[in-house]
Structures are given as C-alpha cells and as structure tokens.
Amino acid sequence: MSQVSDARTGQAIDLNRISRIPSGPIAQKWDKHKFDLKLVSPTNKRKFTIIVVGSGLAGASAASSLAELGYNVHCVTLHDSPRRAHSIAAQGGINAAKNYQNDGDSVYRLFYDTIKGGDFRSREANVYRLAQVSTAIIDHCVAQGVPFAREYGGTLANRTFGGAQVSRTFYARGQTGQQLLLGAYGSLMRQVQLGKVRLHVRREMLDLVVIDGVARGIVCRNLVTGDFETLAGHAVLLCTGGYGNAYYLSTNAKGSNVTAAWRAYKRGAFFANPCFTQIHPTCIPVTGDYQSKLTLMSESLRNDGRVWVPAKPNDRRPPNEIPENERDYYLERRYPAFGNMVPRDVASRNAKERCDAGYGIGETGRAVYLDFAQAIARDGEEVIRQKYGNLFHMYQKITAEDPYKVPMRIYPAIHYTMGGLWVDYNLQSTIPGLYVLGEANFSDHGANRLGASALMQGLADGYFVIPYTIGDHLATSKLPPVTTDHPAFKETMVEARNRVERILSVHGKRTVDSIHRELGITLWDYCGMARNADGLKHAIEKIRSLREEFWTNVKVLGRGQELNQNLEYAGRVADFLEFGELLATDALTRNESCGGHFREEYQTPDGEARRDDENFCHVAAWQYNGPDQEPTLHKEQLKFEEVQLTQRSYK
Amino acid sequence: MSGKLNLTLKIWRQPSPEARGEFKTYTLNGISTEMSFLEMLDILNSQLIERGEEPVAFDNDCREGICGACGVMINGQPHGPDRGTTTCQLHMRRFKNNDTIVIEPWRARAFPVLRDLVVDRSAFDRIIAAGGYVSVNVGNAPDGNVIPVPKTKADAALDAAACIGCGACVAACKNASASLFTGARISQFALLPQGQPERAKRVQQMVAQMDAEGFGACTFTTECEAACPAEISVANITRMNREYLRALFTATP
C-alpha cells in the first residue's frame, strides 16, 4: 500500500486507522460511539455554519435536522426548487426493521440481508447502524404526515422487495420517494421560514474551498445570471447523488451529475469503489438512438409480475399466442427459493444471459416479459391497479401498450451507483470537514444495493447520523474564523471560472450531447453488466480520446454571464469524461466478480459471480494525484466480525 | 408502428427576464412518433447548435413525470393535449404529420420568465414555507403505528399529496390562481391526524402567502383540474375554502 501523507498531520494515510469504526459488539457500536462523540452545546451551535449541497432525501433531511438543532445552514441546489431532487422519482418503498408483519424480521435480519445483498463488500458497522435507525425513520416520516399505505385497521402496510424473505418495505403507492422527499422538503422549508436555513436554488457547486487542509466553503455558479458565488462555513456536506449519468442512458434525471463529488476528489477526497454500479433489471427497453433516458419500472412489480421469455429461441409470436408450456419462467426455474424476488444484480444478469442466448423478445431482442396475467386472474384488475396504477399508467404513456392486457417488456438499465466518495463511520471524507451523505458516499451497499434501501440510507444519514457526528468535528477541530474574503476563495473561484471560460473558447464542431452519448455507449459496452480486462483497457483508451475530442472540438454557444443550459451540461460532461476513466480503471483493478461488478473472467461454473475474498475483500479508494497522473489506490480492509463470508445463494 | 413527422414549431424566445420576447418559427423534419416531446426539443436544439443558433432553454429533469420541473404550453394547453400527463411524458405519436405546434412558457405574473420557456416558480416554495408541513423535529416521533389512520383517509391524503408542483394549474387558470396547488397541500394535512394541531394556522398563512405572491383568485372554472398531470381534484379547493372558513371561527389569534 502506498504511503501518502495527510496534508495536516504529515502522517501516512491508513484508511483502516481513520475509518473510526467503533470497537465492541456490533449491536452496541453506535450507542457507544454516540456517547464518545463530542457535543456542541445548544448556545454554541448558532456560532457554526454548515453548507449542505443538494436537497434530495439526504440533503433536505440533513439541512433541516441541523437547523432544528440550532446550526446556521446554507442549502444549495441546482434545481429551481429543492423538491425536484431526483429522490422524488424513487418508486417502490423504504425498508425498516419494524417486524410489523410478525414474519421474523429484526434489525439483525435487515443488517444481514443488506450485507449479503451487497455481496460482502460493505462495512458491517455502517450497515448495522443503518438497520438500527431504519425504524426511527418510519416513525419520523409518519409524524411528518407522509401518507404511507395503510391497512383497513389504520396500521401501516408493507410489501416485499428483492433479496428479502420478509415484508419490511413501507410505501406510498408507486411514489414513495416523492412522498418522503416532500416530507423532508416541508421540514426544510419550515427552517427556511424560521430563518435557520438559507436556500440557494439554481446554483451549481463547481468547486470546494479547502483552507489548511479543512473544507471551509464552496464556489458555485448562479445558473440564472452566470455569476460565480462563494459560501463560507465550518463544514461542507455533499448530498449530491450518484454518477449513473456517466452512462448517458440511465434511470437518473437528466441533471444528475458527478461534478460536485469529482471536484471534491480533485481537492483530496478519495473516491471509493467507482466500479460498483447497479443495473436495475426492470426498465423500459431502449427503442431508438434519439432516446434521452430510460424509465424504471419499480422492483415492487416483481411481487406480482412473473419474468419470462419464450422457451424456444427467436420465437417471434406475440406473448398471448405462446402457451404456458412454451414459456420459460427462468428466475423461478433457477432460483426456486427467491423466484422473481432475487436481488437486482442477479435478475439483470439473467436477463442479459437469456437475451444473449437468443431468447430475447421484442423488435430488438433485448427485452424479457414481466407478466401480470396470473396476478390479475388471482386478485382482480382493481387490486393490481390499486398497488401499481401509476406505474402501469406511466408504462402505457411511454410504450402505448396496455400492461393489464399484454405483458410489460423490460430490460436492465443503469440505475444507482454504490460507489462514491470514501467516508469514515462519521460520514467524513478524507478531507476534514467535508462530509458525504446518501448515494454520493460509498458506505452502506457494498457491491449491490437491495431495493428500498436507498431511501433508507439517504434519510438515515441526514436525520439520524450527521446530527450526531458533525458535532464532533466542530467541537474538536481548530476552525479559525474564515470569510469569503480569504484568498483561497478568490483562487478557487478563478480556477472554476477559467474552466467554464475554457469550455466556451473551444468553438469546435461537436455537440456536448453527441460526445456524452459516445461516452455512454463505451461505458455500457465495456463497463456495464459484464466486464473483462481487454474491454476495460479498450474503454480507457477510448475515454481518453473522447476527452481530447471534447477539449478540442466541442461546440458550446452563448455566454457565461447568462442562463446557459448547454454550458452547464458541458461542464458536467467534462467531469464525466474524467470520471469515466477512473470507473473503468477501478473495474480493471478489481480482479473478481461481486454484486453488480461482474468480470467475465471470474465466474462460477453456473455463471454466478465468483468473489475473491483473499485478495479483494477491501474498499478500493482512489486518490487524485494531478492532471494526467495515475491515481493512487488505497485499500480499506473489510473485517467481518459478525457475518460469515459465503457465496451468495438465492436458490 | 413508428412513423415520421415533419413539423412546424412556433416557440417563444426571450433571451433574458428584461428582454422583449417573440415567437420564432422552426421547421423540424423526420421526427419519430415514438419520441417524447422533450426528445423532439432535444433534436431541435442539436440542430440549432450545429447551425450556430442558441438552443431553446426549457426546464426538465426526471423525464418520468414526477419531479415537476418540465412544463410548457403546447398549443394553448399546459403540458399539451393528453390528460394526466406531463410534458416529458407526452409522446409525438399524439401529433400528425405537418402539424404546427405553438410552444410557450407558463404565463402568470407570479411566474416571471427567466429565459425562453423557463419560468421562476419560487412562489410555490414560499407558499409551502408559510405552513405546508407538520412542525415536528427529528427525534420526537412515537412509533409509527401509534397513530392509526383509516385507509380511506390515508388514500385521500395521498391523492392530494400527489401534486408535483409543476405550475400547470396556474398556467391553465384565466386568473392565474394557485388554489389547486395550495389546496392540495392544505388538504393532505387537514385529512391526517398529524395535521390537526396546526390546522387553522396553516390554512390562514398559506392562503395569505398565495395572495401575497400575486396569484389570482379562484372563480371555479376547474381548468386547473383538467390540466393537472397528477389529476388533483378541485375538491381540494373546496376543502381549502372550508378549512379557511373553519379557521376564522377556531383560530386563536
């Protein structure tokens, strides 16, 4: 392991030393840690200012909770309103170990399912804490007035999600993310009204300001006027989501990007496990080369929908003309214990395998059926409509097909990214004072996230972790007063402005969109559902030449001093073009298959992911070394004290 | 299945909030009927950039009809001709070859134009800030099942809470009233036990803010319901009015 020193202390960085995982039995770690953390007294809290970047579940919950405690908070979002953050699009639900169904759930079982679902590549202590606080999240959201689904007796309803054999998922029809976000957004706006949060909408963070090795502020661009603005504070929280849009086509919103995280990486925050990307099995298939995004059909549909392909290859008959005995319900056949409810990586890989083998359906042959006929016959159309009405409606809007009558056609698509900035148990990155929450960090989902766990993690980080851990930084660090007049702010702002002006000065011939599409196809082909060393090496070369193409031939019109959406987009794509190389490099370095990272060279005889626990039971955290320099790989060894490492089996 | 369309687009172009805007006409050929409306605009923008003309600015994000960022007037109808549909979920199969499509931003005093089709909807945030929440701090909550909520009430609250905050209701209304938006949020909490402690104060403050933002009054022509992509019912406006009346008698000053 290389020995790179910490900027402040001069000591070599050893991630295992600085991960701050508490000692003691797993069930007591968080309670013990909370007691050990230093506190900021109520009257002192108002002396501190926290900058929260992002207003999704992690950002809105963190900003409102910290303001409730008495801190001064800035909340920055690139949207026109905090409510637009992409958490809003989460459909299926949020897990919690309530055991309301009396079906054997517990904190330990949720912990175990999440560790196993992540293919044993996440931190035990973090995941256990997540399972512990999951129950308080539901309580808080209910108190906020989130209209969760209810039984007739008035109690909360649950459904089942992939990778679990209990019903622990709370939901609000197919719009759970929307309702949870509107709850957090309400709390945030309450604090705005009380003057404890200052909201900065239509602002994009373009750089992090680090002073004496500590994160002290940000530079952002006002997306309406084009002005560069700076904010100073005592800590910065990145709640900026994932990087799925590196692939161009994904289920992410068009504006989702890696820029804030990438800027932090270039200022010294380590980027962990970028190759852990989640391909969601149930998305509406690609239809044309003009397509701008892919739409997810919630995993909850697999509760009632059965996945199948024709039993004979290249069978082009319409689905209703294929009799039962000529259909292959391949998930039920291969995984009898979990059936259609296997985890996402397993379901995606199996869909790809069937299509590669020639059993795919539809015009392109890159799709499988998700069929509700049996559930409709059993429960009636009305019951199915109640559960999934808005999803069926959305499917019909996009495809012009009625899923009550013909099976849905689905295919996997990039959906979520488990990798992200490295954080310690306190959610602090390798830059002191820079915290990373939600999808933007790497910590809880290992190599594959289970369904209904993203909402849980975003809210856990914001409502129940950061309010405790940030106090330790504020109480124990020397934080001399800093304003935006400090030279570091000016320097960082000039760098950010120069980058924007450089984009405008290329005056080339290619649109940003066309370059982004090419990057996306490269990543999808060589770093998607299946990867191999030759392909990844090719992808790295290709990405380098695309980056060159961008900086010599991109065409961005207009000025910097105005609302210029194409310029915003160009900046994000420029960062994806750098980040994409790190993603592929990480995938090339991890010589094993685990979860969503499937290297073709490493598989079991029956085609399942084959882990290499001896050599790769670690977090791969990358350190930036300057432009066109190879990044340094640091390893945090994952220690499993509680759970025995096994080959995942859902059979 | 899929066909190709040749279209004439008349689009509102306005370089800045202060500038005088105007309609500009563009022709666009070979548009697939399988495309979404915004993908059609993407193609137009790519062609404009290649020709050296500045692309049309429009807000959009999730492109699955839930974030509420997108929304334009299409031939005089907010989000276009389909019921219960956002602009991003409208597909070109809804149009015919050689159609002329007129595209404008939301028109309302409370939603000033920032550029082209982009408007400032922060007035909605300020209405929510005035009281569109339950004032509960993290850490205070009892067990989720301590407060039973009848299924019918929870369902009705969710029907109201489904609002995506896009602003189509305001754009559809001849008075540019925000009553459907505001009534939906008030209804969500009026229907739930959690909303009861602040019930009277909430409706008074949110209605006052709605008026302060310069939205018009509701004269109940129900265009808003017809335009709403989340199919929010005007029953929420009548509930808001009842709540307001009720608050006059029950609110403590």
Interface residues (C-beta under 8 A of the other chain):
Chain A: S61 S64 S65 E68 H79 D80 S81 P82 R83 R84 A85 H86 I88 A89 K98 Y100 A136 I138 D139 H140 C141 V142 A143 Q144 G145 P147 F148 A149 R150 E151 Y152 G153 G154 T155 L156 A172 R173 Q175 Q178 Q179 L182 G183 Y185 G186 S187 M189 R190 V192 Q193 L199 V201 V224 A253 K254 G255 T287 G288 Y290 Q291 S292 K293 T295 L296 H393 M394 K397 I398 A400 Y463 F464 P467 T511 D513 S514 K555 L557 G558 E562 L563 Q565 N566
Chain B: S2 P15 S16 S32 E34 M35 S36 L38 E39 D42 I43 N45 S46 I49 E50 G52 E53 E54 P55 A57 D59 N60 D61 C62 R63 E64 G65 I66 C67 G68 A69 D82 G84 T85 Q89 H91 R93 L114 R115 V118 D120 R121 S122 F124 D125 I128 A129 A130 G132 Y133 V134 S135 V136 N137 V138 G139 N140 A141 P142 D143 G144 N145 I147 P148 V149 P150 K151 A154 D155 A157 L158 A161 A162 I164 G165 Q188 F189 L192 Q194 G195
